[in-house]
Amino acid sequence: MLLGLGGLYGVTAGPKVLAKPIMPPDLSKCHDVTAPALHNHCCPPYNPSETILEYDFPATPLRVRRPLHLVKDDQGYMDKYKEAVRRMKNLPADHPWNYYQQANVHCQYCNYAYYQQNTDDVPIQVHNSWIFPPWHRYYLHFYERILGKLIDDDTFTIPFWNWDTKDGMAFPTIFQEESSPLYDPKRDQRHVKNGAIVDLKYAYTENPASNSEIIRENLCFIQKTFKHSLSMAELFMGDPVRAGEKEIEEAHGQLEVIHNAVHRWIGEPDGYKEDMGDFSTAARDPVFFSHHCNVDRMWEIYRHLRGNRIEFEDNDWLDSTFLFHDENEQLVKVKASHMMPRLYTHPCKCYRTVHIHNCRILCRSGTASTRPSFGTRSSKFRSHGWAKLIARRQPRRDPCPRQNCR
Ligand SMILES: [Cu+2]
């Protein structure tokens, strides 16, 4: 019933080559993981008679995800959002839509609960490689579609936490109300209260800079991330990983590096870093999905900046195949390439990230240079002559000039 390894595909001329996209797991072989916060267990209930179908993409109008700091005062929308999450949390514990079953999907694909097909020691991991953006895009898609189904709203979208904008850099207040289904007590209270500004380079050392300086550092970091990775998709998205290969941490792209810092900044500082600071528990915090909607939006901005060119014209990326439960409780398989014409968008002006001047001056100053930085990828940048490539490249004309996502 499950897919076989990709088979053969033709190249335009010459001999056929073996295709090696990552394939979905054999669900009957889920096993315990190293996740002490979950007692090492996050496998879903397994139903051997469940069939797997190709996903039938819904024929809905293009839906719009909006920035969190703008929708928080839209009472009608916020009530619907909370109600949808409440209903998801109230489903039977073994229902595939149950909130914690949904959260466990992240654990299964990130804490090595499955091995790749035809191996007994190469785990499936959706971080640290080019799989990171498409797998998480699908994960959000199905979570969002299920929430919409629970409140009978085909147009429902999750709000994105735009931590790339000055007004969006504090922890969103809508996740702090203790009686709300969006609340999670397992967070670093120093960061999620009192309007602290997220540090996009956070690695468990507090940034001593003032809020306005951290905002500036963040904006410069994002700006440089785009600039430095524009000419080579691996730098932003992550390196290739193919069937039979084990991912390695150093292969992650810069998009994932920024994403990691936000996870660390929210999770508890001690113990298992619950919830957001550990792969196994991260999606148990509802802010996970708004954070990842912005990660996904960063990918869209990146593609926009590159003239909407596809990042990897490589079938091993495009044919990477994943399994999810869809909004009809059906187990479905989806390919990375099928998500490319998307089913949702953002307000036009949100396709632009903030551009600020004089970042160079900032980077020469004290706090910025002593903190973790772009440096982990520097040897790769050098080896590919990235500076020359960027210097030659003319950025694509922005479709929404002089507007930022505020
Ligand atoms: Cu993840």
Residues whose N, C-alpha, C, O or C-beta is under 5 A from the ligand:
A	BS01	CU	none
